[in-house]
Structures are given as C-alpha cells and as structure tokens.
Amino acid sequence: MAFDIPAVPGFAFGGDYSAEQWPEPVWVEDVGLMKTAGVNLATVGVFSWALLETAPGRYEFDWLDRLLDLLAGHGVAVDLATATASPPPWFSHAHPESLPVGPTGTTIWYGSRQAYCPSSPAYRTAAARLVEQLATRYAGHPALAMWHVNNEYGCHISRCWCDISAAAFRDWLRNRYGDLAGLNAAWGTSFWSQRYTDWEQIIPPRDTPSYPNPTQQLDFHRFSSDELLACFRVERDLLHRLSPGVPVTTNFLGGLWDLDYWAWAREVDVVSMDHYLIAEHPQPYADLAFVADLARSLAGGRPWALMEHATSAVNWQPRNLAKPPGRLRRDSLAHVARGADSVLYFQWRASKAGAEKWHSGMVPHAGTDSKVWQEVVALGAELGALAEVVGSEVVADVAILLDWSSLWAQRQPSQPSVDLDPLAVIKGWHAALTEATITCDLAHPESDLRRYRLVLAPALYLVSDAGAANLTGFVAGGGTALVGPYSGVVDDNDHVRLGGYPGAWRDLLGVRVQEHFPLPAGARVALTDGGAGSVWTELAVPTDAEVLTGYADGPLAGSPALTRRAHGAGTAYYLTTLLAGAHLRDLLTRLARDAGVTPVLPDPPEGVTAVQRRHPDGRGYTFIATDGPTAPTLTVRRDGDPAAGTAPVGAAPPVASA
Ligand code: GAL
C-alpha cells in the first residue's frame, strides 16, 4: 500500500500530462521542459477514452505509443491511466441506460465527464475491454511505472438511483441480510408502515415526502461505495493478470466523503491522494494537514503518493485565488512533511480549451517566463536535494477514530441538532492537535490501536459492537481514551443503544447520559474551569467516574462536562460538550502529555506547525511551517544536526528552507 515504485527512486515529481490536448510538436517541447524541472513521473491518458477507442472496438493507440516512447526516451516514467473515468459520447449515446440518474429520477447527461452509472453492465464491459487492450499493449513498455485506474471514483457521481442500480442494491442487500426478515429488522420497518414483503418492492432512497428510512440511506451509501469499488476491482484484477508486478493505484480525493476509503485502501497497491486547498477556507492548512494525515493513515503509516494538487489557482471555487510567491513550495512540502513521497500536480500544462482552462498548471498559459514555472523548477531541484527523506515515516502516538458509516448515519436529516457536524468536530480536534504539534493518525474503530498512547473518538455516533469492545480493550491495556459527545449512541444498523447514552461505552466511561441538550444557535454555556461549551450539552450522571469539569450555568448547571474513569491499566475520559480554540487545545495537550506523548515542539508559537519523519535507522527530519497569511515558510531540518534549532532551513548543513 506504500508508494514505492522502483522506476522512480527519489521523490516522484510531475503531474497529469494531458498530451492529447496538444499537437505533437508541443510534446517535444514538453519533454525538454520536464527535464529542466526534474520531472520524473507523468500521469498519462486520464481523459482520453474517446481518442483511444474512437468507435466500439476501434482502438487507436498509435499516438499513445509515440507519447510513451518519447517520455521513456527522456527518462520520464508513466503512471498510465486506464481512461475509464469518462466514457466517450458514442458510448453514452448507444447506451442511454448507462447514464446516471438522480434521486428525483432525472437523467444526468454526457457532455462533461464521469457520466456513468456504477452498476451499468454496459459501462463495466466497455471499460474492461479498454483496460484489457491497454494492459496487453503496454505491460512491457519501458515507460510504464504504475497503473492509474479511472480517476477520483465518486468525485461527481458517487451514487445512482436508476433501475439498474435498484436491482444491484437489492442483490447487495440479499447478500447482507439473507432474507427479508433480516432486512426488515435492520431497517426498523415497523416504523411508518415500511414493512417489505417482496424484494422487488425495495428501491434506493429516492425522493420521498418526508425522511427516507435512515438505515436504508446508510445501506445505500455502503452499497454505492462497494459498487464503485467493484468497478475498480474489475480493472485492477485485469491489470494484475496482464501486467504483473506493476503497482495499481486509483487516486482518492481529499474532501470526498462518499467512499469508505478504509475499505478501498485495502484494495490498492499504492495509496494516492488528491488535495486542493480551499482558498477561502478559514484554516486552509489545517485542512491540508488533515487530508495528508488521512492519506498516510490509509497507507498504514507508510509513504503515500500525493497524486494531484495545484501549482496556483483552481477553476472550481467561487473565487479561484492564485497562490502568492512561495505558496507552491510550502503547500507541496507540507504534504511531504506528512508522509508523501511524491509531489504531483494537476496538471503539467494548463489547458487552452475546456472547463479547466482557468486551472493552473506547471507550465502556465504565460509559458516559462513566469512565477509558477520558476517555482516549479526550483522545487524540482529542491526535491532532488531532499531525496534522503524518501521512505522515512511519520510516527504518531495519537489516533482519531474515523468511520464512514458513522459519518453517513449522522449526517442525515432528523438528528437532534443541525449544528453538530461530525466532520467539523473531527477536523476541529485534529486541528487542535496540529496546532500543538502533536502528530496524529486517523484510525478505523476496529483497527489495532495498541501502537497508540492516546485514542480520541471526537464524533463516533455509530460504532459496531466490535469497535466498542476495541476501544474498551485499548483502555484496559493501558491506553488513554477521550470520547466526545454523542458518540457510541447507535449500533451498526443505526439503532439506538438503549439504557442511557453512550450505550457502547457507559461502563467504560462510568457515565450514564439521560438526555441530549443541544444548544440554540450561537449559544454557549459556562464551564466550572472557566471554559465554555457550545453547540451541544448532555444531561449526564456519573455512575463510576470522577467529574473534572461541570456546567456552571444553563439548564444543566451542576452536571458533568468532563469526566475521568480508570479502567484496567488505562484511563477513559468523556466530554459532553464541544470546546473551542485554546480550551480544546489545552485539554488535548494535557491528556497527551499525561499519556506520555511528546509534541514535536514543546511550546509552539501560534501559526507554527511541525512534523517529523524518521527512517528505521534513526535518521530523522523535522518539517516546521509557519502559516502567516503573507509569508509562509517551511523549513526542513535534519534531526540531531548541530545547526538544528538555530539555523532555519537552508542554512548549513540544512536540508531545505524558505
Ligand atoms: C481533480 C480531478 C482532475 C482535475 C482537478 C481540478 O478533482 O481529478 O482531473 O479536474 O480536480 O482541480
């Protein structure tokens, strides 16, 4: 699952190369420029199905032959796309039943990209046929370093509500529940007269008068993720068979929450992630750090591939802000700090036509006499100098539990408060740790947690019995856990765990919550330690726990906000409200310290973040970034270096600085 492709021994540097958009003389110019910039990996052919198969079964590979030969001849390895992300118009026209359909029954047409139903047999067959051709033809090509299946599965169409999907959903449900009795029990269909008496009655959660059944919606999310994964598997298996030994990836998309990437990560040879800064995000670098840490966690802690990010502006935000000087380097190395062993962009040359013509590239419209190009060339050289970092790993002693089923279940309507967004809570806790320079992983609730000292469950509304027992076992074994509000309240079917919340961990925490008390919009409650809670409170009664902080005012004055209970060799904390800013950071820092976790910097100034990477032989590197709005800096220091701590990066013997 790690990014380790023999054809590219150092950092991989490059990006999507949409050569099909340019006449061939430009290709010749391109390979020269790639050499100048130190580009060693190009992702080729992502959206070229219409040019590779111009009519059913009529393949035209000559241009791709020439392109791969040219790249190989100039030392540029290729991440070769299977081109299945965008079926050509001839295909969609011939197979209108393959077009995706929305929940209201509206057909989503071709003329853009990704217009296919994941369950469509016609799509799957045509895609497999193309992959077979590509794999057979290019398996032995000297340029081939990796296969790139499809592109950002689910980016535009992650679910389809058509009749073909409905039939596939029923098959998936038969497989999950065996019989209708099992399904009716799991979906709680005694509610609102929803009992099913025949499989044919079951449909995807289409547009309904009021809320569709929550477990039906949850299962439809699970099914849809599995259905796209099945598309991936078809291609991957063909590639493994016809092109053995060449790693297969598909690029995940940071910020897409429709695919259960834990399940996907098990299926890819290389975890690769795309990330785009949201220019007007209040904390863009917190988001970058979160996605990069997620990518590393999906890769099991090993180096991963940053497959796409932008040299400057993108084209799809309301205001596409260009990156000021220095940001290109800072953003790219921020991913490297968190375990990326590649710096790849969308895309090599900015397009001249099409919906992405205003998206930046490594070669901008202005050409090489430009800020972007100069920064690209400088970064390529710097990555060469940083090559010793490749293969080192980021070590984290803290994990945040994250589960897609839980997100899908909680992010449905008809929850107690629209203000309690689980993803915002999870990201908030991650950001607080990042500010404290405490490195953390994301972890599946049922994964082996023993390598961590502190495990956080900021927002784990749904947890399976196995996940619940896993956290309890982690604490019993000596770990420290902090459970956030409204976590552990429902089971795998989104049924309430009865007898007082949080049913999954009442005993572990020694707390019994009688009732949830969400707060009115914008309201705050005072806490006995001088802090404040927002969004959410709970009427909790300690049954076997020490109350560390209570509510000082509001309807719950006197009841617990933060509790602690010793369990086995470890300690379990429960927080019944949301803390913000410094209070959250202080709490997490204190718990981390008590659990024996050392931050990278003992007392980081505001706006400074730091991460360490280390080789098994002990050679390590500290990446320190400042996030000021105008002058971002990022330095890389060799650990144990006598100059470390005095010289900013770049000073002798620095590794790199800005
Ligand atoms: C990605 C996609 C690329 C390109 C890019 C633009 O999501 O994979 O093909 O569209 O966005 O930012």
Residues whose N, C-alpha, C, O or C-beta is under 5 A from the ligand:
A	BS01	GAL	E152 V314 F346
